[in-house]
Amino acid sequence: HCRVPQGCKENPSLAQWVGKQRCLYDNLQEGKPIPLSTERVERLDSIGFEWIGVLDNDTWMQRLEELKEYKEQTGDVAVNMSERPVLCRWIQKQRQQYKQMKEGNRPSSLTTERLKALEDIGLLNDTWMQRL
């Protein structure tokens, strides 16, 4: 497979290169001029390159557990950026991926299992979702 997670510990230089390709592709999708040729996109597509970066499952589950603990302590999932910046950015990313999935105009890294876990904890059911 061609799924290289962000921060891949087994091959950090490959993870860095893959991250750069994904960033360039995102910019291309937004219409920005970038040094990523159509030929390179096609070649990467032909080997099943995954344009959406995916946290490895252990890291993703760790963040989910942090969010569960936070909700147990506070009663909600409204994480403050100044108190828990890593968790807050993870939450933002999950919501962004959910929005992309709903709009259907860009691929999303949310699997069915991850979506269910986020719904179960209430992350996709709070007042933020009313803004979609």
C-alpha positions, 0 to 999 in steps of 0.5 A: 500500500501507499499509506504513509502516516504523518510522522512515520517513525520507520522512515522519517525521510519518506514521511517528510517527502510524502508530507511535502507532496500532500502539501503541494497537492493541497495547494494545487487543489486551491489553484495556487501555482506550485511545482507539482506537475500533472505528470507527477500527480498521475504517476503517484495516483497510478501507484495508489498514493494517498493524498490525505495524510492519516495519523497512524492509528495509535496516535489517533486513538491516543488523541481520542482517549485524551478527548474522552478524559477531557470530556470526563473532567469538564463535561464537554468537548470544547477544548481551549487552544491555550491549555491543550494546543495539540488536542485542539488542533487534532479536533480541528482537523477531525472537524475539517475532515468531517466537513470535507466528507459531507461536502464531497468535494475533497477526499476525507481521511475519516474512516467509518470507525473513526467517524462513529467514535467521534459521533459517540463522544459528541464531537460532531454533535455540538454547537459547532456542527450547526455552522456547517 
